Amino acid sequence: VTGTQIRVRVADEQYALPVEHVLEIAELGDIAAVPGARETALGVRNVRGRLLPVFDLAPLLSLSRESPPSRLLIAEAGPHTAGFAVDEVCDVGLLDGKSQEAEHGLLAGSVLVEDGLVGLIDVPRLFAELEREGP
Amino acid sequence: MSAADAEFLGIFRDEANERLDSIVATLLAVERGGAGADAVDGLFRDAHTIKGAAGMLELDAVHALAHAVEDVLAAARDAGSLPTRLVPPLLAAADALRAQIERDEPVPAGLRAELDAAKASFAAGVVETVAEPAPEPAPVLVSVAAAEDRSIRVPAPKLDRLIELVGETVVHRQRLAHATAGIDAAERDALAGELDLGDRLLEALQEAALDTRTLPLQTLAGPLARAVRDAATAAGTDVELVVNGGEIELDRVVLEGLSDPLVHVLRNAVAHGIEPRAERLAAGKPSQGQIVVAAEQRGALVAVTVADDGRGVSRKVLAAVAPGSSLVDVLTRAGFSTNGGVSGLAGRGVGLDAVKASVEALRGELEIESAPGAGTVVTLLLPTTLALLDVLLVERGPHVFGLPLPSVQEAVAVTKTLMLTGTTAIELRGEPVPLADLADLVGGDAPPPPSSSPALVVSASGRRVAAVCDRLLGEEQVVVKDLGPLLRTTAGYLGAAILGNGRIALLLDPAALVRARRRDAARTSRAAPQTVTVPKLLVVEDSFTVRELQRSILEAAGYRVETARNGRDALERLKGDRSFSLVVTDVEMPELDGIELTRAIRAEPDLSSLPVIVVTTRGSEEDRARGFDAGADAYMTKQSYDQQALLGSVARLVAA
């Protein structure tokens, strides 16, 4: 896998996002829920005077969660910027290993590392999915 | 087209529109006999300028038409006057020029010949009585010293950015107030003078910044006078238009959006409100009908009223207004019904649906009052500026909501409720107002409100709902921020705002709240709170009339409708927004036709399963086959155009 990746924990699994799509890592902070929004939307957060929509990565990746997320990854692709709630940011660095095919539609592939399998999140596709989904 | 070309084109468009406004105003003055001696010179100059600029930009069609107009005016100048019979073809030419410039529409057939004939009539020495210029001509174009008239063209986004920043500064000032509230009293006193000065400066800055974005209502007076004149000529009635409060300033965006609905309301008033002369005299009214357009400030809103002294709506229509609904409801609903039972409306509501939609798109509201025999008053309530909003903040469960202040009639303590068929209401000065939990109205979760909770009486579109919340937090001026494309699918919000204390308030759309109450009441028992998703349809049609007709039919059936003017426009929309449930398309269109569009949709992996209905004037088997071959799901012809068939197909395909 080429390029620096940010490795995060979502529920009990590990995923990685290319560093060029990640703007910032922050505390989850205060999120205002938006009633009527779809289930994966946690709401909106105030990031230095800007409104940021925040989504939970767990249901987007078809995972169920036992405990609430605590960290926020602010990512961008094309015209979109959004926050994604994760449980933990593990490390930033290169991922050694060859990318294998992954079944989930939001993954570009997966990599086998020492402590398990890491899913490679396709950030542009993630945004395309969010834009397409109904409320 | 290069960016520079696009910029020049934009500038040309602005200028040409100003010149055309002046041409139309002068022509109308000529027709009334009130034009000054230099009117023809002014007209000639305007036409000449448009011709020259169009030539430079290689807009050949515009150039040629402006040239023809210029020729007529040159002949008129040489002859020393412009006969009134030449006003109609020149007005038509001005319209055609505008349509060409704005929408690249072709010049109507026969117009050139009419202009050529007009020019030739001078040479042939056609004799006619010419309306003498009024003895003391009112100058049409006021010439102002050049220094005072100096203006700079600035792209609108730059001004928007300026206003946005001023808005942010206003919110920052509130944050400062929060921050200084905690400090020592002596220090605060020392700061007080400086803060006051800051406030005054900020207020002046805000006013000056907003001033760059606003224009007086008077700017619309020309097109409005024109609309009334045309409609009155067509109806053979005599109507006077009076504009009051033309000096009131409106946001340019609002003003631009206001033009079409206002013209529509005026045409309606002339065509269906003002009676023929004999009927007016028999009713004891002056033979000339009167329409008064007035604007007045109402809090943060501007109310633009169109009052006619015509026949008003019939008693039968008034009787159809059910308690809790309004005349707007009846007229916007009945206007498009083909049901013979309401034909007595005589088209009074035709197009009102579109008017209502345009006004609501500007975050405004439509109100109608009418007295049989005495006339109709249509009120368009519009926000003066879109960037800043005065809201009342309330708390309900974990949420902070903001409601536009003008929509909140009052806050009441709920002490006694009335029940009827499972729905709750409160009594407010002798009238029942439906009561609902604010959390339920927006589809949110919240613990039950405390027993003595306040309720806000919210009014929109002529209906009211009392929304129960936990407590009122107070008023605040906020900057409206869009929820963004990723959350935009959520209905019912004007946006959100970041408050002085850093919290986020969701700004509620009053119109959506009163609608939510009706939906809620329509369900006999309340199921698990879930938001109702209304399918969104895309109507692709190059004819404005057909497009608006289809829109109104589909909207009346409860769908959300967006429109596109040709296949290319449609394809871009569909690629940018994946929330459409169905496409209704015409076949014959510029750029990309309906068959090609259908094919393109089928070829796009993400769109390939989107249902497409093809509607066309062609009815041949071959065309039908071509449509289905391209992948259309249904095919209907305009000749056999039948609302029920269209709605049936839409319902079937959306549900599939």
Interface residues (C-beta under 8 A of the other chain):
Chain A: D30 A32 A33 V34 P35 G36 A37 R38 A41 V44 R45 N46 G49 R50 L51 P53 F55 P79 H80 A82 F127 L130 E131 R132 E133 G134 P135
Chain B: E168 P398 H399 V400 A439 V442 G443 G444 D445 K481 D482 L483 G484 P485 L486 L487 T489 T490 A491 G492 Y493 A496 I498 G502 R503 I504 A505 L506 T531 T533 D577 R578 S579 D606
